[in-house]
């Protein structure tokens, strides 16, 4: 039986994933200062929006070296790549509800700890808007390797808030991270 790749709750609906978004980071996002734009992107975990190479079929992202998960461990290109591989070509036990949005992706590589390279099957202007999916959270690779379903019931992210608890019938509880990064994630 294949299970749906999703958030910590096992849900993929907007109402469910929206409440956990402040606890997670994404690779890139739509510019919060210009949310109506479909072409204005800002980095969350990368250092700059890359220009495509190889005739528009290769995108190379440098990952911020100051990014950390809320447990204090560093976030690396391996974490970013592992998450995107789960979305683009999930293992047999996982179903990715967004896999169809990324049919242009041939592979995701990590030539070094701070670089993620997306190799596309064909050039398309739809790639960056698809990559800016606000719910393409970056989970810790070490945990995904042990149990790809761990995040369905647990929260450990790298976003601007640290999860501190949940009370049934109440809102999720969190507190801001003491480390405010100059180009850190925007809370929207």
C-alpha positions in Angstrom: 0.0 0.0 0.0 1.3 3.4 -0.9 0.9 6.3 1.5 0.4 9.9 0.6 3.5 12.1 1.1 2.2 14.9 3.2 2.6 17.1 6.2 2.9 16.0 9.8 -0.9 15.4 10.0 -1.1 13.1 7.0 -3.3 15.7 5.3 -2.6 17.6 2.1 -5.4 20.2 2.4 -4.7 23.9 2.5 -6.3 24.4 5.9 -4.2 21.7 7.5 -0.8 22.4 6.0 -1.1 26.2 6.4 -1.1 25.9 10.2 2.3 24.2 10.2 4.0 26.4 7.6 5.7 28.7 10.1 7.6 25.8 11.5 9.2 25.0 8.1 11.4 26.5 5.4 11.2 26.0 1.7 13.9 26.4 -1.0 12.3 29.4 -2.7 9.0 31.2 -2.3 6.9 33.9 -4.0 8.1 37.3 -2.8 5.9 38.2 0.1 6.2 41.9 -0.8 4.7 41.0 -4.2 2.4 38.1 -3.6 0.3 38.5 -6.8 3.4 37.9 -9.0 4.0 34.6 -10.6 7.6 35.5 -11.5 9.0 37.3 -8.5 10.8 34.8 -6.3 12.9 35.1 -3.1 15.2 32.7 -1.4 14.3 31.0 1.8 17.1 28.4 2.1 19.2 29.4 -1.0 21.6 32.3 -1.4 20.2 33.5 -4.7 17.8 32.6 -7.5 19.9 31.0 -10.2 19.9 31.7 -13.8 19.3 28.4 -15.8 22.2 27.0 -17.7 22.4 24.1 -20.3 19.7 25.7 -22.5 17.4 26.2 -19.6 17.7 22.6 -18.3 19.9 23.1 -15.3 19.3 25.1 -12.1 22.0 25.3 -9.5 21.1 26.5 -6.0 23.6 27.4 -3.3 22.2 26.6 0.1 22.7 29.0 3.0 25.4 27.8 5.4 23.7 29.4 8.5 20.4 27.5 8.1 19.6 25.1 11.0 16.8 22.8 12.1 15.1 23.7 15.4 17.1 20.9 17.1 20.2 22.9 16.3 21.6 20.6 13.6 22.7 22.2 10.3 20.5 22.1 7.2 22.5 21.1 4.1 22.0 20.5 0.4 21.5 16.8 1.2 18.4 17.7 3.2 17.0 19.8 0.4 17.7 17.2 -2.3 16.2 14.3 -0.2 13.0 16.2 0.1 12.7 17.1 -3.6 13.6 13.5 -4.5 10.7 12.4 -2.4 8.3 14.7 -4.2 9.7 14.2 -7.7 10.3 10.4 -7.6 9.1 9.0 -4.3 10.1 5.5 -3.1 7.6 2.6 -3.7 6.0 3.1 -0.2 5.2 6.7 -0.7 2.7 8.5 -3.0 3.6 12.1 -3.9 0.4 14.1 -4.6 2.6 16.8 -6.3 4.7 14.5 -8.4 2.8 15.4 -11.6 3.8 19.1 -11.1 7.4 18.2 -11.6 7.4 15.9 -14.7 10.1 18.2 -16.1 12.6 17.2 -13.4 15.0 14.4 -14.5 17.2 14.3 -11.3 18.3 16.2 -8.3 22.0 16.2 -7.5 24.2 17.4 -4.6 27.7 17.9 -5.8 28.8 19.3 -2.4 27.1 20.0 1.0 26.0 23.5 -0.1 24.8 22.9 -3.7 21.6 21.4 -5.1 21.3 21.0 -8.8 18.0 20.3 -10.6 18.5 18.7 -14.0 15.4 19.0 -16.2 14.3 16.8 -19.1 13.3 19.9 -21.0 13.5 23.6 -20.5 10.4 25.2 -19.2 9.4 28.5 -17.6 7.0 26.5 -15.3 9.9 25.1 -13.2 10.6 28.0 -10.8 6.9 28.7 -10.2 6.4 25.0 -9.4 9.5 25.0 -7.2 8.0 27.9 -5.2 5.3 25.6 -3.8 4.6 27.1 -0.4 4.2 23.6 1.1 7.4 22.0 -0.2 8.8 21.9 3.3 12.3 20.8 3.9 12.5 18.0 6.4 15.7 16.5 7.9 17.2 13.8 5.6 18.4 11.8 8.6 14.9 11.3 9.8 13.4 10.7 6.4 16.0 8.0 5.8 14.9 6.2 9.0 11.2 6.7 8.6 9.7 8.7 5.7 6.4 8.9 7.6 7.8 10.4 10.8 6.8 13.9 9.7 3.1 12.8 9.5 2.9 13.0 13.3 5.9 15.1 14.3 7.2 18.6 13.6 10.9 19.4 13.3 11.6 22.2 10.8 13.9 25.1 10.1 11.3 27.8 9.9 11.0 31.0 11.9 9.1 29.3 14.7 9.9 26.3 16.8 7.0 23.9 17.6 6.5 23.6 21.3 3.3 21.6 21.6 -0.3 20.9 20.6 -3.4 20.8 22.6 -6.5 19.1 21.2 -9.1 21.7 20.3 -6.6 24.5 20.4 -4.2 26.1 17.9 -0.6 24.8 17.4 1.8 26.3 19.8 5.2 27.7 18.9 7.7 30.4 19.7 9.9 32.4 17.5 13.5 31.3 17.0 16.0 33.2 18.9 18.3 33.2 15.8 16.9 35.7 13.4 18.7 35.3 10.1 19.1 38.5 8.0 17.7 36.8 4.8 15.7 34.3 6.8 12.2 33.1 6.0 9.4 35.5 5.8 6.3 34.8 7.8 3.3 35.1 5.7 
